[in-house]
Amino acid sequence: MKRKKILFVCTGNTCRSPMAEFLLRTKIKRNKIKWWDVASCGVHADVGGAMSENSKTALEEAGITVEKFAPRQLTQKLIESSAFVICMTETQKKMLEGCGRVICIKDVCGYDVPDPFGCNLDAYRVTRDCLSRACDVIIKNYIKTYKDENL
């Protein structure tokens, strides 16, 4: 069976989308779900940069070890190789309209996930918890119910 991928997209690929990537990857492993991969990128990625320290800390507090991570720029190839592309904002979703199966986090869980960029660690914790709940919905409503013919 061919592996399927969920791609999270944010602006710089340093805060929300990498947190979503690591959260969903961890939840997929814990739920012993096979055949799914997770990745993230940014529409204006800080290529050569790193995940924000507060994002790493918020994940580590949740028991998630941050492996090597480097921000990546969004490409059409990444979109085409993904079963779902999940943007952090409706604006990002509109930018990618017509590029593939693109939705935004609000479509998934009914609420916006706050952007913690430039804020203190507490803001990153709030974002992490919002993304964690969204990842639970993604597993339930997208991964577990996904059929190839739905594309």
C-alpha positions as CSV (number, residue, x, y, z in Angstrom):
1,M,0.0,0.0,0.0
2,K,1.3,3.5,-0.9
3,R,2.0,5.8,2.0
4,K,-0.2,8.9,2.2
5,K,0.8,12.2,3.5
6,I,-0.7,15.2,5.4
7,L,1.1,18.4,4.8
8,F,0.7,21.3,7.3
9,V,1.3,24.8,5.9
10,C,1.9,28.1,7.8
11,T,3.9,31.2,6.9
12,G,7.5,30.6,8.1
13,N,7.4,26.9,9.0
14,T,8.9,27.7,12.4
15,C,6.0,27.7,14.8
16,R,2.5,26.2,14.1
17,S,3.1,23.9,11.1
18,P,6.1,22.2,12.7
19,M,4.3,21.8,16.0
20,A,1.3,20.3,14.1
21,E,3.7,18.0,12.2
22,F,5.3,16.6,15.4
23,L,2.0,16.3,17.2
24,L,0.3,14.4,14.5
25,R,3.3,12.2,13.8
26,T,3.4,11.3,17.5
27,K,-0.4,10.6,17.6
28,I,-0.2,8.4,14.5
29,K,2.6,6.3,16.1
30,R,0.7,6.0,19.4
31,N,-2.5,4.9,17.6
32,K,-0.4,2.4,15.5
33,I,-1.8,3.9,12.3
34,K,0.1,2.7,9.3
35,W,0.6,4.1,5.8
36,W,0.5,7.8,6.8
37,D,3.3,10.4,6.9
38,V,3.3,14.0,8.1
39,A,5.3,16.9,6.8
40,S,5.2,20.7,7.1
41,C,6.3,23.7,5.1
42,G,5.8,27.5,4.8
43,V,4.5,29.8,2.1
44,H,7.4,32.1,3.0
45,A,9.7,29.6,4.8
46,D,12.7,30.7,6.8
47,V,14.9,28.2,4.8
48,G,18.1,27.8,6.6
49,G,16.5,28.7,9.9
50,A,15.1,26.6,12.7
51,M,12.0,25.7,14.6
52,S,11.3,28.4,17.2
53,E,12.7,27.6,20.6
54,N,9.3,28.1,22.3
55,S,7.7,25.6,19.8
56,K,10.4,23.1,20.8
57,T,9.9,23.7,24.5
58,A,6.1,23.5,24.2
59,L,6.4,20.1,22.4
60,E,9.0,18.8,24.9
61,E,6.7,19.7,27.8
62,A,4.1,17.4,26.1
63,G,6.6,14.6,26.0
64,I,7.5,15.0,22.3
65,T,11.2,15.0,21.4
66,V,12.0,17.3,18.5
67,E,14.2,15.6,16.1
68,K,16.2,17.4,13.4
69,F,14.0,19.9,11.8
70,A,14.7,22.5,9.1
71,P,12.0,24.9,7.7
72,R,11.0,24.1,4.1
73,Q,9.5,26.2,1.4
74,L,6.1,25.1,0.0
75,T,6.3,23.7,-3.5
76,Q,3.8,22.3,-6.0
77,K,5.5,18.9,-5.7
78,L,4.9,18.8,-1.9
79,I,1.2,19.7,-2.6
80,E,0.9,17.0,-5.3
81,S,2.4,14.3,-3.1
82,S,0.0,15.0,-0.2
83,A,-3.5,13.5,0.4
84,F,-4.4,16.6,2.4
85,V,-2.8,20.0,2.6
86,I,-3.9,21.7,5.9
87,C,-3.2,25.5,6.1
88,M,-3.2,27.4,9.4
89,T,-5.2,30.3,8.0
90,E,-8.1,30.8,5.5
91,T,-5.8,33.3,3.7
92,Q,-3.2,30.6,3.1
93,K,-6.0,28.3,1.9
94,K,-7.1,30.9,-0.6
95,M,-3.6,31.4,-1.8
96,L,-3.4,27.7,-2.7
97,E,-6.9,27.4,-4.2
98,G,-6.9,25.1,-7.1
99,C,-3.5,23.5,-6.2
100,G,-4.9,20.3,-4.7
101,R,-6.9,19.0,-1.8
102,V,-6.3,22.2,0.4
103,I,-8.2,22.9,3.6
104,C,-7.5,25.1,6.6
105,I,-7.4,24.2,10.2
106,K,-10.7,25.9,10.8
107,D,-12.3,23.6,8.3
108,V,-11.0,20.7,10.3
109,C,-11.9,21.7,13.9
110,G,-14.1,24.7,13.6
111,Y,-11.7,27.2,15.3
112,D,-8.6,29.2,14.4
113,V,-5.3,28.2,15.9
114,P,-3.6,31.3,17.2
115,D,-0.2,32.3,15.8
116,P,2.2,32.5,18.7
117,F,5.0,34.1,16.7
118,G,6.8,36.7,18.8
119,C,4.9,35.8,21.9
120,N,5.9,34.2,25.2
121,L,5.9,30.5,26.0
122,D,2.3,30.5,27.3
123,A,1.1,31.5,23.9
124,Y,3.0,28.6,22.4
125,R,1.4,26.2,24.9
126,V,-2.1,27.5,23.9
127,T,-1.2,26.9,20.2
128,R,0.1,23.5,21.0
129,D,-3.0,22.5,22.8
130,C,-5.3,23.8,20.0
131,L,-3.2,21.9,17.4
132,S,-3.3,18.8,19.6
133,R,-7.1,18.8,19.6
134,A,-7.1,19.5,15.9
135,C,-4.8,16.5,15.3
136,D,-7.3,14.3,17.2
137,V,-10.0,15.4,14.8
138,I,-7.7,14.8,11.8
139,I,-7.1,11.3,12.9
140,K,-10.8,10.6,13.5
141,N,-12.4,12.4,10.5
142,Y,-9.6,12.3,7.8
143,I,-7.1,9.6,8.4
144,K,-9.4,6.8,9.7
145,T,-12.1,7.6,7.1
146,Y,-9.9,8.3,4.1
147,K,-10.5,6.4,0.9
148,D,-8.4,6.8,-2.2
149,E,-11.5,7.4,-4.3
150,N,-12.3,10.5,-2.2
151,L,-9.7,12.4,-4.1
